[in-house]
Amino acid sequence: MALTRLTLRDFRNHAATRLEETRAFNVLVGENGAGKTNVLEAISLLAPGKGLRRATAAEMAGRDGDGSFAVAAEMEQGDIALATATTAAAPNSRTVRINGAAGPATRLADWLSITWLTPAMDRLFAESPGDRRRFLDRLVLALRPDHARTATRYETALRERNRLLADLAEPDPAWLDALETQLAETGTALAEARRTLVADLARVIATQPEAPFARPSLAYASETPADPEALRRLLRESRRRDRAAGRTLIGPHRDDLAVMLAAKNAPAADCSTGEQKAMLIAIVLAHAALTAASTGGERPRLLLLDEIAAHLDPLRRVALYDRLAASGAQVWMTGTELAPFAEISGQAALWQVADGRVERL
């Protein structure tokens, strides 16, 4: 079991919420605005990053509290404890504690593998490449805990290089050399991790039934060299161009996830919203199967699926639940009513959510 207890204090509209006796399937039902997605968001903060809404810490604090919030989770019946919180004195600074000890948020990935799918992601393939990179990095992180630390080092060096090129008339060449060496080492590692995942996902998708979900064709669109020395050389050679542009124009921060609807050989961005959602579900299911085979039980795995069953017909819902069960991950789902979850109601933990209060059904 992944999470066995979850506690929220002054988080969004949840003043004091505790969920216990969880199961492999966990379902939160209630009206829109009741606070169901807030619970999923709280769980998503137990992974590196800003969570599934990418909100600031201050935005997540309850309106009736002192500006702080806390999210705590226990795994393995309390043997492992993860927590993240803010204080009234520092409402914009989120701290992390693992088994009582403070640590960086990137360390959360060593303990939990978390993936999510929300309605806001339905148009992912038509949005900016940055959204797709974040989605791809989240999938990589679920398999490779070190990916967050690599990304952090890359982003830090990238910001510093951009600052030097933009702000200084004559940047120190030795300083640029050092930053570009770090960018080359971490950048090629990021790109390789993404490229490997995309290839693995494509392999899994090819083995899964084409129906009832659309089959996507995936490719990693990248101009990032695989060799660190080649990337370092390109960065050095592009200083003048990058300075004129005001930003670094080569590296994995410019790469993209290219997706096609295989049956039509059409770019995902040109497909209907329904087709795009079906492809997203297919990717997430393939990723769940991949993590089941790859993590070896070293880290508990969570899938957070917001309003995923609402627009699926019974055939697709049954197929979805069967594949989720086979993945071995702990699944958290939301919906406005119980009917779409009838097929799993006997094996799921069910909660009613209303005005930030949660009651076990």
Backbone torsions as a table, in degrees:
resi	resn	phi	psi	omega
1	MET	NA	142.1	178.6
2	ALA	-83.6	-93.5	178.7
3	LEU	-84.3	129.1	176.1
4	THR	-107.2	-17.1	176.2
5	ARG	-152.9	138.1	178.5
6	LEU	-132.4	131.2	-179.2
7	THR	-127.3	131.7	177.6
8	LEU	-120.8	133.8	173.8
9	ARG	-127.6	123.4	178.2
10	ASP	50.1	42.1	178.6
11	PHE	-106.0	116.0	-175.3
12	ARG	52.1	-121.0	-179.4
13	ASN	-97.2	11.9	178.4
14	HIS	-98.7	103.8	179.1
15	ALA	-72.2	-43.9	179.8
16	ALA	-157.0	100.1	-177.2
17	THR	-124.9	136.3	175.9
18	ARG	-134.9	130.2	176.1
19	LEU	-117.7	127.1	-178.2
20	GLU	-132.3	174.2	178.9
21	GLU	52.6	51.2	179.7
22	THR	-73.0	166.2	178.5
23	ARG	-133.1	-175.0	177.1
24	ALA	-63.7	-40.8	172.8
25	PHE	-105.8	130.9	178.4
26	ASN	-131.8	124.5	-171.6
27	VAL	-123.5	128.3	176.9
28	LEU	-112.3	121.7	-178.6
29	VAL	-120.7	149.4	179.5
30	GLY	165.3	170.4	-179.5
31	GLU	-67.8	162.0	175.2
32	ASN	-59.5	134.6	-179.2
33	GLY	86.1	2.2	-177.6
34	ALA	-72.4	-27.6	-178.7
35	GLY	119.7	15.0	-179.2
36	LYS	-67.3	-50.8	-178.9
37	THR	-64.9	-28.6	177.3
38	ASN	-59.9	-36.3	177.9
39	VAL	-66.1	-43.6	178.2
40	LEU	-63.4	-39.8	178.5
41	GLU	-62.0	-41.5	179.0
42	ALA	-60.2	-43.4	178.3
43	ILE	-62.9	-39.8	-177.2
44	SER	-64.1	-20.5	177.3
45	LEU	-73.9	-6.4	175.7
46	LEU	-87.2	16.4	172.1
47	ALA	-126.1	157.4	177.3
48	PRO	-59.1	147.2	177.7
49	GLY	111.8	-169.3	-174.2
50	LYS	-95.8	4.4	-179.7
51	GLY	88.0	177.7	-170.3
52	LEU	-72.4	-16.7	175.2
53	ARG	-101.5	-8.2	-177.1
54	ARG	55.4	40.7	-178.9
55	ALA	-87.7	160.8	173.6
56	THR	-77.2	160.7	179.2
57	ALA	-60.1	-40.1	-179.0
58	ALA	-64.0	-33.9	179.6
59	GLU	-67.9	-24.9	-176.8
60	MET	-88.8	-10.2	-179.0
61	ALA	-73.0	143.7	178.6
62	GLY	-63.8	146.2	-176.5
63	ARG	-72.2	-25.6	-175.3
64	ASP	-98.1	2.7	-179.5
65	GLY	-96.6	-156.4	-178.3
66	ASP	-98.0	14.1	-179.5
67	GLY	95.1	-1.8	179.0
68	SER	-107.4	166.5	172.8
69	PHE	-149.8	166.4	177.4
70	ALA	-146.6	139.6	173.7
71	VAL	-128.5	126.3	-179.5
72	ALA	-132.4	143.0	179.9
73	ALA	-138.4	146.2	174.8
74	GLU	-118.5	142.7	176.4
75	MET	-123.2	157.2	178.2
76	GLU	52.7	48.2	177.6
77	GLN	56.3	37.4	174.8
78	GLY	95.6	-3.5	180.0
79	ASP	-68.3	-26.5	179.8
80	ILE	-126.9	131.8	-178.5
81	ALA	-127.1	130.2	176.5
82	LEU	-122.0	142.3	-179.7
83	ALA	-150.9	149.2	172.7
84	THR	-141.4	143.5	-173.2
85	ALA	-160.2	164.0	168.8
86	THR	-123.8	168.0	177.0
87	THR	-120.3	162.0	178.1
88	ALA	-62.7	-32.4	-179.7
89	ALA	-73.6	-26.7	-179.2
90	ALA	-137.5	70.3	-174.4
91	PRO	-68.6	-16.0	-179.8
92	ASN	-99.2	2.7	-177.9
93	SER	-116.0	114.5	-177.3
94	ARG	-97.0	127.5	178.1
95	THR	-102.3	160.4	-179.0
96	VAL	-129.9	138.6	174.6
97	ARG	-130.4	134.1	178.9
98	ILE	-122.5	115.2	-175.0
99	ASN	52.3	40.4	175.9
100	GLY	87.0	-11.2	-177.1
101	ALA	-103.3	135.6	178.2
102	ALA	-70.4	146.8	179.5
103	GLY	-165.3	171.8	178.7
104	PRO	-70.9	151.9	-179.4
105	ALA	-61.5	-28.2	-179.4
106	THR	-61.7	-24.0	-179.6
107	ARG	-71.4	-17.1	178.7
108	LEU	-59.3	-32.7	-178.7
109	ALA	-65.1	-18.9	177.7
110	ASP	-72.4	-16.7	-172.2
111	TRP	-112.4	-29.1	-176.9
112	LEU	-137.7	144.5	172.1
113	SER	-111.7	114.7	-174.2
114	ILE	-125.8	131.3	175.6
115	THR	-130.8	146.5	178.9
116	TRP	-140.5	161.0	177.4
117	LEU	-142.1	123.9	-177.1
118	THR	-127.3	161.5	177.2
119	PRO	-58.2	-30.1	179.3
120	ALA	-63.8	-17.0	-179.1
121	MET	-92.5	-0.2	-175.8
122	ASP	-59.5	-29.8	179.6
123	ARG	-105.3	27.6	-177.1
124	LEU	-54.1	-39.9	-174.1
125	PHE	-75.4	-13.3	177.3
126	ALA	-102.8	-3.2	-178.6
127	GLU	-90.8	-163.3	-173.8
128	SER	-75.6	154.8	175.6
129	PRO	-57.2	-30.7	179.3
130	GLY	-60.9	-38.2	177.3
131	ASP	-63.7	-41.0	180.0
132	ARG	-70.6	-35.3	176.1
133	ARG	-63.8	-42.6	178.3
134	ARG	-62.6	-41.2	177.2
135	PHE	-61.0	-46.5	-179.6
136	LEU	-64.3	-41.9	179.3
137	ASP	-64.8	-35.1	176.8
138	ARG	-63.3	-39.8	178.4
139	LEU	-67.5	-40.4	177.5
140	VAL	-63.2	-44.8	-177.1
141	LEU	-59.9	-34.6	179.3
142	ALA	-62.8	-21.5	179.3
143	LEU	-104.4	-29.7	-173.7
144	ARG	-130.4	96.3	-176.6
145	PRO	-57.3	-28.6	-178.0
146	ASP	-73.0	-9.7	-176.8
147	HIS	-62.3	-36.8	-180.0
148	ALA	-64.7	-41.3	-179.9
149	ARG	-68.0	-38.8	177.0
150	THR	-63.3	-43.9	-179.9
151	ALA	-63.7	-39.3	-179.9
152	THR	-64.1	-44.2	179.0
153	ARG	-63.5	-39.8	179.3
154	TYR	-64.7	-48.3	-177.0
155	GLU	-64.3	-36.6	178.1
156	THR	-64.0	-46.4	179.3
157	ALA	-66.6	-36.3	-179.8
158	LEU	-65.0	-45.7	178.6
159	ARG	-60.8	-41.1	-177.7
160	GLU	-68.8	-40.1	177.9
161	ARG	-64.0	-45.2	178.7
162	ASN	-59.7	-39.6	179.5
163	ARG	-64.4	-44.8	-179.7
164	LEU	-61.5	-44.6	-177.8
165	LEU	-67.8	-30.9	-175.9
166	ALA	-86.7	-33.7	-168.5
167	ASP	-99.8	-26.3	-172.5
168	LEU	-105.4	135.2	179.3
169	ALA	-64.1	-41.9	179.2
170	GLU	-133.8	86.5	-180.0
171	PRO	-60.6	145.6	179.1
172	ASP	-64.0	116.2	-178.7
173	PRO	-58.2	-37.2	-180.0
174	ALA	-65.5	-37.8	178.2
175	TRP	-65.9	-43.9	177.3
176	LEU	-63.1	-40.8	178.1
177	ASP	-57.2	-44.8	-178.1
178	ALA	-65.3	-42.7	179.2
179	LEU	-65.8	-40.4	-178.3
180	GLU	-70.3	-30.4	174.0
181	THR	-64.6	-43.4	178.1
182	GLN	-66.3	-40.4	177.2
183	LEU	-62.4	-40.1	-178.8
184	ALA	-66.0	-44.0	-178.4
185	GLU	-67.3	-48.5	-177.8
186	THR	-76.7	-34.2	-178.9
187	GLY	-65.0	-44.3	178.4
188	THR	-68.0	-32.4	176.8
189	ALA	-66.8	-42.3	176.9
190	LEU	-60.4	-49.6	-177.8
191	ALA	-62.5	-40.5	-179.5
192	GLU	-66.2	-40.5	178.5
193	ALA	-63.1	-42.2	177.7
194	ARG	-65.6	-45.7	-177.7
195	ARG	-61.2	-41.4	179.1
196	THR	-65.0	-42.9	179.9
197	LEU	-63.1	-44.9	-179.8
198	VAL	-59.4	-42.5	178.2
199	ALA	-63.8	-41.4	179.1
200	ASP	-66.5	-41.2	177.6
201	LEU	-62.3	-42.8	179.2
202	ALA	-60.7	-38.7	178.4
203	ARG	-65.1	-43.5	179.8
204	VAL	-66.7	-44.1	179.8
205	ILE	-58.3	-38.4	-179.2
206	ALA	-64.8	-23.2	-179.6
207	THR	-92.1	-10.6	-178.1
208	GLN	-89.8	154.6	178.8
209	PRO	-60.1	142.1	-179.9
210	GLU	-70.2	-31.0	176.9
211	ALA	-106.5	153.7	4.8
212	PRO	-91.6	5.1	179.6
213	PHE	-105.7	148.0	179.7
214	ALA	-61.3	142.9	179.7
215	ARG	-97.0	116.1	177.7
216	PRO	-87.9	153.3	170.9
217	SER	-108.9	128.5	-172.0
218	LEU	-115.3	146.4	173.3
219	ALA	-150.3	147.5	176.4
220	TYR	-96.0	110.4	-178.5
221	ALA	-86.9	108.6	-171.6
222	SER	-148.3	141.4	170.3
223	GLU	-110.3	10.3	-179.1
224	THR	-78.0	121.9	178.8
225	PRO	-62.6	151.6	177.8
226	ALA	-78.8	-19.9	-177.2
227	ASP	-95.1	122.9	-180.0
228	PRO	-56.0	-38.9	-178.6
229	GLU	-65.4	-36.5	178.4
230	ALA	-66.6	-40.4	178.4
231	LEU	-67.9	-41.1	178.6
232	ARG	-59.8	-41.0	-180.0
233	ARG	-66.2	-40.9	178.3
234	LEU	-63.5	-40.8	178.4
235	LEU	-62.8	-42.3	179.5
236	ARG	-64.0	-42.9	-177.7
237	GLU	-70.6	-22.3	-174.9
238	SER	-98.6	12.0	-177.2
239	ARG	-58.5	-44.3	-178.1
240	ARG	-64.3	-46.0	-179.9
241	ARG	-64.3	-43.2	-179.1
242	ASP	-66.1	-36.2	178.8
243	ARG	-65.1	-39.4	178.3
244	ALA	-66.9	-36.0	-179.4
245	ALA	-79.4	-20.7	-178.6
246	GLY	80.7	13.4	180.0
247	ARG	-165.2	162.7	179.2
248	THR	-79.7	126.0	-171.2
249	LEU	-103.0	5.2	176.6
250	ILE	-136.2	143.3	179.4
251	GLY	136.4	172.1	-176.2
252	PRO	-65.5	-15.6	175.8
253	HIS	-72.5	-4.0	177.0
254	ARG	-110.4	-2.1	-176.1
255	ASP	-79.1	174.1	-175.2
256	ASP	-150.6	160.3	171.9
257	LEU	-101.1	116.0	179.7
258	ALA	-96.3	127.6	-176.6
259	VAL	-128.6	134.3	176.5
260	MET	-123.0	149.4	169.6
261	LEU	-83.5	109.3	-170.6
262	ALA	-58.5	-41.5	-175.1
263	ALA	-63.1	-30.7	-177.8
264	LYS	-108.6	-7.2	-173.9
265	ASN	52.0	43.7	-176.6
266	ALA	-117.7	140.6	175.7
267	PRO	-57.4	141.2	-178.1
268	ALA	-58.5	-34.7	-178.7
269	ALA	-62.5	-23.6	-178.6
270	ASP	-92.7	-2.6	-177.5
271	CYS	-87.4	166.8	179.3
272	SER	-68.0	162.9	178.3
273	THR	-60.2	-38.8	178.0
274	GLY	-63.1	-41.9	178.7
275	GLU	-66.5	-38.9	178.4
276	GLN	-64.5	-41.6	178.1
277	LYS	-63.3	-41.6	179.4
278	ALA	-62.4	-38.5	177.8
279	MET	-68.0	-38.9	176.4
280	LEU	-60.5	-44.9	178.5
281	ILE	-61.0	-41.8	179.3
282	ALA	-61.8	-40.3	179.0
283	ILE	-65.7	-44.8	-178.8
284	VAL	-64.9	-39.1	177.9
285	LEU	-67.1	-39.2	176.7
286	ALA	-64.5	-39.5	178.4
287	HIS	-65.6	-39.2	177.6
288	ALA	-61.9	-41.0	177.3
289	ALA	-66.5	-37.5	-179.6
290	LEU	-66.9	-43.8	179.7
291	THR	-67.1	-33.6	177.6
292	ALA	-61.3	-36.1	-178.7
293	ALA	-84.8	-21.4	-169.8
294	SER	-102.6	-32.4	-174.1
295	THR	-80.4	-21.5	176.6
296	GLY	62.3	25.3	178.3
297	GLY	75.8	8.4	-177.9
298	GLU	-68.4	-34.5	179.0
299	ARG	-130.4	137.0	172.8
300	PRO	-59.7	147.5	-177.1
301	ARG	-119.3	133.7	179.6
302	LEU	-121.9	140.2	171.3
303	LEU	-119.7	123.7	178.9
304	LEU	-108.8	112.9	-172.6
305	LEU	-122.6	104.2	-174.9
306	ASP	-91.1	118.7	177.2
307	GLU	54.6	38.9	-174.4
308	ILE	-79.7	-28.6	-173.4
309	ALA	-92.0	-9.5	-170.0
310	ALA	-59.9	-38.7	-173.4
311	HIS	-111.1	21.6	176.8
312	LEU	-101.8	139.0	175.6
313	ASP	-74.7	166.8	-176.2
314	PRO	-54.7	-38.4	-179.5
315	LEU	-62.1	-46.4	-179.3
316	ARG	-70.0	-34.8	177.8
317	ARG	-63.3	-44.9	179.2
318	VAL	-62.1	-43.9	178.9
319	ALA	-62.1	-41.4	178.6
320	LEU	-60.7	-50.3	-177.2
321	TYR	-64.9	-36.6	178.8
322	ASP	-63.4	-43.1	-178.3
323	ARG	-71.7	-35.9	177.0
324	LEU	-64.8	-41.3	178.6
325	ALA	-63.7	-39.7	-179.4
326	ALA	-68.5	-22.3	-177.6
327	SER	-70.5	-24.1	-178.4
328	GLY	77.2	3.6	179.1
329	ALA	-83.7	156.3	170.1
330	GLN	-82.1	128.9	-173.0
331	VAL	-112.6	132.6	175.4
332	TRP	-119.2	122.3	-177.1
333	MET	-128.3	154.5	176.0
334	THR	-124.6	158.1	176.6
335	GLY	-168.1	163.5	-179.8
336	THR	-86.1	-14.6	179.1
337	GLU	-150.9	165.4	-176.1
338	LEU	-79.9	-24.0	-171.8
339	ALA	-51.6	-44.4	-179.0
340	PRO	-65.4	-11.9	-178.6
341	PHE	-107.8	14.9	-176.8
342	ALA	-58.4	-34.8	-176.8
343	GLU	-65.8	-22.6	-177.4
344	ILE	-120.7	7.6	-174.0
345	SER	-60.5	-30.1	-178.6
346	GLY	-74.0	-19.6	-177.9
347	GLN	-115.0	2.4	-176.2
348	ALA	-105.4	153.0	167.3
349	ALA	-85.8	125.5	-174.3
350	LEU	-114.6	134.8	176.8
351	TRP	-130.7	140.5	171.3
352	GLN	-96.4	130.5	-179.9
353	VAL	-115.4	130.9	177.9
354	ALA	-150.7	122.9	176.8
355	ASP	51.9	41.5	177.1
356	GLY	76.7	10.4	175.7
357	ARG	-113.4	141.2	-175.1
358	VAL	-121.0	129.9	-179.7
359	GLU	-127.4	131.5	179.6
360	ARG	-71.5	133.9	178.0
361	LEU	-95.2	NA	NA
